[in-house]
Amino acid sequence: MKKIIYTLALAVTFWSCKTGSAGAAKKNTVDVNINLTDVKDDKVLVTVTAPEIKTDEVIYSIPKTVPGTYSTDNYGKYSDDFKAYDAKGTALTVKRIDDNSWSISNAKTLQKVTYLVGDTFDTEKGTGFGNDDVFSPAGTNINAGVNFMVNTHGFVGYFQDKLNVPYKVTITHPETLWGATSMTDEDASKTSDVFTTPRYAVLVENPIMYSKPDYTTFNVNGMDILIAVYSPTGKFTAESITPEMKTMMTAQKNFLGKVNATKKYTVLLYLSSMAKDDAHGFGALEHPTATTVVLPESMPKEKLVESMKDVVSHEFFHIVTPLTVHSKEIQYFDYNAPKMSEHLWMYEGVTEYFANLFQINQGLINESEFYTRIADKIQQSKSLNDTMSFTVMSANVLEQPYKDQYLNVYQKGALIGMCIDIIIREKSNGERGILDLMHKLSNEYGIEKPFNDNELFAKITELTYPEVGEFLKTYVQGTTPIPYDVYLAKVGVTKSMEKKAGPIFLKGQTPYISIDKQTKEITVRPDIEPNEFFRNLNLKGGDIIVSVNSKPYSLTNIYDLITESENWKENDPITLEIKRGGAAQTIKGTVKLPSEETETFKATDASKDKLRNAWLKG
């Protein structure tokens, strides 16, 4: 999973500164019917025909947590009107145990259960951070006749002790909608899809997005890729982003080489309208052969493609870990009483490191850009708890205070991967790196052979060097902050300062503008020193920004203003309509980008060129 905090997240602070037949014979299969045709009150009917139940009581559960999210989301609370019937259609006694589970009496006679599922997108209040929202890429959408985001864990549950029973899922849908997925539709009908999986866990890992057909397919080194897009206004199409995606995924396959043998991969891109009842949690969630991505449709194409490159590459590299290399906690995942693994530094951290390393390795970014990313991660990691044991945090990530430190998996987690990579490069004279380690771990374990959580460090040490084991013990299991300068110096890289353009409407986490809650107007804040952009246009505290370059702005589309400003260039002409003291004014001028001195890194030791090149290009 990768979560993205977009600047819209700060907008909330602006105004405070913020059916199936019942007569089938019993069989050892769970038959599911999801009716996407008859949507009532924004809810979908799910009918589940039970396998043979040999106990007097059975529990049916929808997941509390699913792999890759590292959060408690209680997907069952979006389902109601749960009923159970025997073969004659007589209702059985049902008791709701908690948000996610129902107990069914006289279970030996159980024929089917039915319930209504509501979607999670409608309930989102923010960005998925610091609240109880379901992270959008793991959520569900029900927009009758237009779009259904079927993350299967939100629609389909499992009977107690029946997780390993085969599933047959039939989805009836409008003829105008097509379901994009990595699963194979076994029904030729244009209004019904049938998917079968050997067990529940495989079903959960296969999302489906129904919308008007908009997709492309291509092949990369033997792997079939499907890109499917839902864009509410049609601003983006699958075809419009495919060239960049093909370039990126080709580079990823080249980088991984023999480590990856995936034959099919699907990218489901849902673009949010940013309406009150639409998705607000941006990022992506990985699956073995698919990625679900949610981003705002208002993004400029350049930013959209850049975001896709970052989040999809991250999710794709999850093929290595945890989808191939993982612990028993993941292999035997308990959807309603999950036990978390200690090794988020590897599952998310090494994955995020690969998502950046492959770009410099394959020439998609230059050395300077790569060092800037490393510097940003160091800075952001230090804003979190830099002395918290990463293994302790990982094992307890569903609880406080560890839950609040989860974002460090993308920062310090990636930096842990970098340091291990450098150690292995140094000790092997540049011949091997962390990718080689992950390949060895893949061979040692694999999709069906998990490791014991407490044995991983010893195995890594055995496959690499004592210095790697000492690093893991001191800086990952231990509480000592990592001296990044020491490790970067091994490859001839040292600290450097650079001046670069910063965001126009934000200084760190502080916005230069606020929003009037009643009028929804955007106002220049009088209580903060203006930056070069505001000074150059003589904008003053209290000025109301009505429009920019003839486009009106208010609370309803403030995200457009922020994202579009990221594409403004120095000395671009700009025209603002403002209100000052109640009087309308027009301001014409040029863009002056605020600059800031930031810490980065650069190569300074030529004697380490060979090792550094092996690290970045090997």
N, C-alpha and C positions, 0 to 999 in steps of 0.2 A: 504494500500500500504506500501511496505517497499523497500526503495532504499538502495543499498549497494555500498560503495565506496571501490573498490578493488585497490590494489597497482598499477595496470596498469594505473589508472588515473594519477599517477605521472609520467608515462613514457613520457607523452607529454611535461613535463617540463625538461626532461633530457638534450635535446640538447640546451636548453637555460640556463642551469647551471652546457629547456623544449622541355438469349433472350426469349422472351416469346411471345405467340400469342396475337394479338391485338383485337380480336373480342369478348372477354368475356363480359358477361353482368355485369353491374355495381353492386357492392356489398360493404357492409361496412367492407371490409377487404383489407389490403395492401398485395399484392402478390409480392414477390421478387424472382428473379432468379439470382444466382451468378454462372457464368460459369468459373470453375477452369480447364476446359479441353482445351479450345482454348485460351491460353495465348499468347498475342502478345506484343512485346516490353516491356515485364515485367509488363504488365497491364492486368487487369481482367474486363470483361464486366459485368455490373450490370443492370438488367432490372426491373423496378418497375411498376407494374400495380396499378393504383390509385384507391382509394375508390371513392364514389360519392362526387364531389366537387360542392358546391352550390354558390360559389362566382366567380366573373369575373376574379379574380387574386388569385393565391395561391403561397405560398413560400414553397419550399422544402429545408430542411436543413440537413446537416451532422454536428455532434456535434463539438463545439468549445472546450468544456471541458466535461469530464465524471466523475461520482462519484468516489472518492477514489484517484484521481490523484493530486488534489489541484494545477493544473497548466493549463495554456492556451496553447493548443496544435494545434488547428485549423486542425482537421482531414480532413475537406473538401478541403484543399489546395492540397491534394494528388489525387483529382479527377478532371478530365477534360472531354472535348468533351461532355458536358451535352446537351441532346436534349429532346424535349417533342413532343408527337404526339397525334392526336385525333384518333377516332375509324377507320377512313378511311386511316390512315397512313400519314395524312398531318401534316407537321411540324408546331408547334405552336411557337410563339415568346417567347424567353427566354432571360432574362437579369441576369447576375451574379451580385449579390448585394455586396458580400464580399467573403472572402476565403471559407466560409461555406454555403452560401445560394444562391439560384436561384429563381427569380420571373418568373412565367409562366402566360402568358396572355391567354384570352379565356378559362379559367380554367374549366368552366362548361362542356366543350367538351373534357377535358383531358382524355386520355386512358392510356398512359404509359410514363415514362421517361427512358432514358438510359444514362449511363455514364461509363467512364473507370476509374478504381481505380488503382493507383500505391501504392507500399508498402513503409512503413516508415523505415524499417531496412536499406534500401539502402542509406538513407539520413543521417544516424547518423555519427557524426564527433567525438564524445567523449563519455562520460559516462552518459549523461543525466543531468549533473550538470553544472550550470553556462553557459548553451547554450540553443539553441532553439530546441534541439532534443526532439522527442517524447520518453518518458520513454519506453524502449523496451517491458516490460510485458503488456503495454497498446497499443503497436504498432501493425503493420501488416507486414507479410512476404509473398512474392510471389516468390517462387522458383519452376518453372514449373516442374511438374512430380515428385518433391522431397518433398517439404514442403510448406504448406500454414498455416500461423498463422492468423486465422480469428477472430480477436477481432471485433465483429459485428459492433461496433460503427464506425469502419474505413471503412466499406463497405456499410452499410445501414443507410439511413436517415429517416426523417419523414416529412409529410405534415403539414403545419400550422394548429393548432387546431385539429390534428388527432393523438395525442400521445396515446390516450386510445383506438384506433381502433386495433382489432386483426391483427396479422402478420402471414403470411404463407410464409416461406422461403424455396425455393428449390435450392439445391446446386448440380450442376453436376460436377463430378470429375473423374479422372482416376481410373480404377478398382484397380490399385495397391496401391492406397492411401485410408486410413481409417480415418474417422473423430472422434476424441475423444472429448466428451462433456458430460455434465450432462443432456442435452436435449434428448428426445426420438425420434429416427428416425422413421417416419411413412411410409417410403417407403422401400420395401424389395429389391429393385434393388441394384446391387453392384456398380452402377455408378451414382446414384442419391439419395440424402438424402432430406427428407422433415421434417421441424421443424415448429411447430406452438406455438405461445405465445399469451396471452390475450391482451398484449399491448407492446408498444415500449420499455419501461423500463425493462421489463423482457427479451426481446431479447438482449438488451445491456449487461445484466448481465450474458450472457451465451456464453462464448468464445468457439471456436472449433479449434482444431489443426489437420490438415490433414497431414499424413505422412505414410510411410510404417508401418503396424501394429506392435507396440511394447508397450504392456501394460500388467498390472496385475490387478486383482480385489481381494478384500478381504472384510470381514465384521468385523466391530468393534462395539460391543455392540448395534447391530441393525442398524448401519449405513453402507451402501455399499460404499466402496472406490474404485475409479479407478485411477491408476497411469499410465500416458502415457508419453513416452520419445521420443524425437527426438535427436539423436546423430549423427552428420554428418559422422563420421568415424566408428561409431559403438563401440566406446570406452566404453560407458555405455549403459546398457539396463534397462528396467523397473524392471526386475527380480533382477538385481544386487543391486538396492537400496531399494527394497521393504521390506526386513527384518527390516532395520532401520526405515523406514517410518511407518511400522506397529507398532513397539514398541512405537514410538513417538506419533502416533495418538491414540493409545490405552490409553496412559498416559494422553493425552489431554481430551479424553472423560471421563476418570475417574476423572480428576480434575474438569471438568465442571459439571459433574453429571446431575442433573435435569434441569440445565440452558439451555442445548442444546438438541433439538429433531430433528436435521437434519437427513434425511433418506438417502441422497445420496450426495457424495462429490467427485469431480474430481480434480486431480492435473495434470496440463499440464506443463511438463518440456521441455523447448527448450534450447539446448546447442549450444552456438555460436562458430563458427570456428575462430572468431576474425579477419576474413578477412575484408578488407576495406568496402565491401558492406554488412556486417553482423551486428548483434546486438552488441552494446557496453554498453547499460545501464542495469546494473545487479540488480536483486531484484525480487519483486513479486507484483502482484495486486490482491486484494481480490474480490470475488463475493459471493453471498449468498450460492451457492453450488459448487463453483470452485475457483481455484487459478491458475493464469498463472505465471510461473517462468522462468526467463532467467538467465543463468549462463554460464561462459566460459567452453567449453569442455576440455580445457587443465588443469583444476584443478585436482589435485590428488584426488582419491576417498575419502580419509579421510576428505579433505577440502570440497569436494562437499557435502558429507553427513552432515557435520557440518553446512554448509550454508543452506542446505535444511531444516535441523532441525530448524534453527533460522527463516528463512523467511516463511516457510510453517506454522509453529506454529503461527507466528504473523498473517498471513492471515486467518488462521482457527479461531482464536479468534475474528476476526472481525464479526463472526456470532453473537456475543453478542452485539457489538457496532462497527459501526453504523448500521449494517444490521437489528438488532432487536430494539435497543434503539437509536433513532435519532430525530432530530428536523425537523420542517416543511421545512426548506431549503433543506434537503436531500430527504424527502418524495415527495416533489413537485419540483424536481430538474429541473432547466432550463438549457438545454444543450448549449444554445448559449448566454444567459445573466445570468450566474449563480450568485446567492447570497450565500455567504459562511457562515457557522455556526460559532458561537463563541467557539465551544467545541471540537477543535482538541486535547485538553489535554485528553479528554475521548476517542474519536474515535481512535486516533493513540497512545496516551500515555498510557492509561489503557490497551489497546490491547498489546502494547509492554511490559508492566509490566507483564501481564499474561503470555506472551511468555517466560519470564525468570522465573517467580515465579513457574510455573507448573513444570519446570525442577528440581528445588530443592524439590518441594513438592512431586514429583513422583520418586525421587531418580535417575534422569538422570544426575545430576551434584551434587557436594558436596557443603558444606557450604562455603568453601574457594573460590570456583569458582563463586558462587553467589555473594559474597561480592566484588570480583574483578570486576565483571560486573557492580555492583552498583558504585564502585569507578570510573570506566572508564566513566560511564554516567555523573557522577558529574563533572569530569574533562572536558569532551567534552562540557557539557552544559555551563560551565563557559567560554569556548572559543567563545561562541555566546553571544548575548545580554541578560544578566541575569536580566536586569531591565525592559525589555519590557513586558507590560501586555500580558499574554498569550491569553486572550479572544480577545483583540484588534488585535493581530497578526493573530489569526485564522480567524476572520471576514474579514481581509484584505489581506489574504495570496497570492492572485493573483497579488498583487501590491508591488512595492518597497516602503519602505525598508523592509517590512514584508516578502516578498517572499524569501529573502536571509536567513531568520531565520526559514524557514520551517523545516530544519533538526532537530531543537530542539524538535520537537514533539516526536522523538524517544529517546531523552536524557532527558531533563527536563520534558517532558510529562510523561514518564515512572516513573520518580522520584516523580512527583505529585501523581501518582497512589499509589506509595509505601508509601508516607507520610499519605495519606488518609487511607490506609489499616492499618497502625500502629495506627493511632488515633482510628479507630473503634475497633481494637483489644484491645487497652488499656481500652477504655471506657466500653467494653462489657466483660471484664475479659477474653479475648481470645476466646470467644464463636463465635464471628462474625468477618467478614472482608469485604474487598471491593467486593469479589465475591458474598457475601450475598446481598450487596447493588445493584449490577448489576442484580441479580435475582429479587429483589423487583422492580427495574425500568422496567425490562422486563414484569413483571406482571401489573405494573401501565400503561405502554404504550404498546409497541409491534410493530410488523412489519407494521401493518396498522394504528397505532395510534401514530402520532408524538407528540413531546412536543413543546411548545413555547420556543424559545432560551433563552429569558430573565427570564423564570420561573424555569429553571432547578436547579439552586443553592438552591432556596427555597425548592424545592421538595426533593433534596438530604438531606438538613438539617432536614426536617421533618421526613425523613426515617432513619436518623442516630442520630447525636448529634450536639448541638450548636457549639462545637469545630470544627467540620468539616466545617460548614458554615463559621466560622470565618477564617479558613485556606483558603478556596476558595476565600473569599473576599480579604484577605490580599495578598496572594501569587499567585493566578491564575488570578483574575481580577485586582489586584493591581500590583505594580511595585517593591515590596520588594523581594530581593533574599531570597530563602528558606534556613534557618539554618538547614541543613541536620543532623548535629551532634546532635542537640536537639532531633530530632525525632528518630534517630537510638539509642540514649541513652535510650529511653523509652523501648527498647527491649534488652538492655544490650550490645549494639554493639558500639565500639569506633574505632578511627583511628589507623592504624598500618602501618609500612613500611615493604616492602618485596623486596627481590632482585629476579629478574626473567630475563630470556633470552629475548632479544629484537630482532627486525628484523635485518637481516644481511646487506641488501642493503639500508636501510633507517634509518635516525635518525629523529624521529618525521615526519615532512613533507619534510625533506631534503634528497635527494638521495646521496649516496656515489659514484654513477656512472653517466656517461653522455653518450649521443649518438651523434656521428658525423652524421649530417644531410645528407651529401653527400655519405659517405661510409657505413653508417648504423652500424658502429662498436661501440662496448660497451667499454668505457674507464673509468679507475679509475680516479676520480677527484683529481687533485693536490691541490685544494684550500680548502679542508676540512680535518680536523684531522682524520686519519683512525681509525676504531674501532679494537677490538681484532681479528676479523676474518682476516682483511687485514694485520695487523701487524704480526700475527702468520705465515702467508704464505709469508711474506716479499713482498707483493704487493705494488707497488709504484705508485704515481700519474703519469698519462700518459700511464700506462700499458694498452694494449688492450686485453680484455678477448675474446679469440677465441673460446674456448670450456671448458666445465666442465664435468669431468668424461666421456670423449669421445663424448659428445653431443655438436655440434656447436651452438653458440648463436650470435644473432644480433638483430637489431630492430624488425625484423619480428617475433621473438619468445621470446622477452625479458620477456613477461608475464610468460612464462614457467619457466624461470630462477628464477623469483621472487617467484612464487608459490611453485616451487620445493624446494627452499631454506628454506621455512617455515617448511619443514619436515626433514631437516638435524638435526642430533643429535650431541651432544658434543662428540668429538673424532672420529667421522666418518672419514674413509679415504677419501681423495679427491685429484683429479688430475686436474690441470688446464693447458691448452695450452694458452700461451700469446705471445704477440709481445711487445718487449721492445726496443726502439730505432731502430725499423725496423727489429730486429733479433728475430726469433722464439725461445721460451723457454718453457720447461716443468717444472711445479712446482708440487711436490708431498708433501703431508703433511696431517694434520688432521683438522677437523672443530673445531674452537673455537668460541662459540657463544657469541656475545656481551651481557653484562649484564647491567641492569639499575635498580636503586632503584625507586620503585613506591609506591604510597599511596594506601592503601586498608583498609579493616576493619576486625575486628575479635571480637568474643564474649568475653567479659571480666568481666561481672557482673553476677555471678551465681544466684543471687537473682531474676534475670529476665528470668531464663531458661524456666519456664513454659509459659510465655507470648511469648518469642522468638520462642519456639517450636510450639505454636499455630499459630504464624505468618507464619513460614516457612513450617509447616507440617499439619496445621489444615485444 
